[in-house]
């Protein structure tokens, strides 16, 4: 029998960390080795094959110090990074394989690729993104909304300015992102292409956080086979 891939769950006490731990119990290819939090007393396990990170930007930075020291591949599912954080992640990817995505859903990855094509065909549209999440989410707009906006811009001949919230009149060269927070909504993202006579709206709704945890397990199986570098959901296609 093939030996299972040993996984550290970074951010193990958070909701998503708990979901990942539960899914690992039923995995035929992955094994839960231990869980660590930013203030955890657990020590780093040298026998780990991969780290799945659902923590915080600060927690991720701490995790990368250990991962690069022990040369362990990582899956980063945390969001809300600053440009300085992104530089540290890119730096780490020169030493270890790093899989990073603002959204671990396979269908969101499909949506991202679809939007790139649609943007090219509907370049005259007013493009607006609306994202809805539970009232405990710390970052706004969501990392997924930014991901979708960047994908739209990659399909346009002239990329647009991304506006987070708006006061006053809308400008033609904008992609607007509106963030709603309330209740226990897992995640909804709607991309609107407004034209003079019609509107095309594409919506992705996550019914359970399990979808993100399941995606992180797929990413973990993928990243342990890779060379140092920065990988995304696009590399799973």
Steps between C-alpha positions, in 0.01 A plus 500: 500500500631841402606717794270795566610862462552650848327836547543783750191719530610856575218691664358177638271661759316719251182392330666409171784325680243284677328413170834403344583278798164323469543436127849365557358231724321347199774557243653196332813690392559762771566464873452760774836535675436793734342843527674827584372851572694826515498479881508119516728308735525218243845463350573476130491143374808422291324200346242716321462471122282809454335785691143618441462858622161642597612763751566874472753706304717523812464127559599425143817706533595302809420173326723586204802540727463140617403362159802650324732384778376139478441514121133400526252584218205718604141567398397856586123548521521812717398839355545868589871530418675836464752564218776438757347162586482411131871574464577258783284232338676547166835483679403171667393354164861521386588249773190275528192418290221742595138450395301819559141583416253751639231239440551124504177422312551324165184665365632846593811415299274415205312827553825696498603354166152556356499866605824563314332389177176684570681824576656493156158451336319753723767768526245782459308391811488667839651226718413472867574229759291444812627267772315389814650328806424432865541776756820352646711531185796726568597614150289702259484480209554126491809350345274320255344827381848640434592178320196529272566867429861425404379223270257739329780753451722234346236453229470869416721685251507794741488392866266700723542662837359287782281700738417363846170661590398822334388854573372713219454423131633181346784539250518296180853371565408331830429156633302553817508260795230522767532301825206394715544341844231336708368188668664169420536522120782270388577690182328644195664674205303657215661655194275734303551609139257794459414607146241740358236239422596198711704374794705185532546389861706200610479390862692245703355397837689289752249307710757364744859576595582135432554591134804713592641233730455231233680721249791548738540122527517470119757779499704319766515182292613708202762720667702221663603384150617840379828689487541836681277763346166676538196299390127581477170327425574544130776242535243234596329512159 
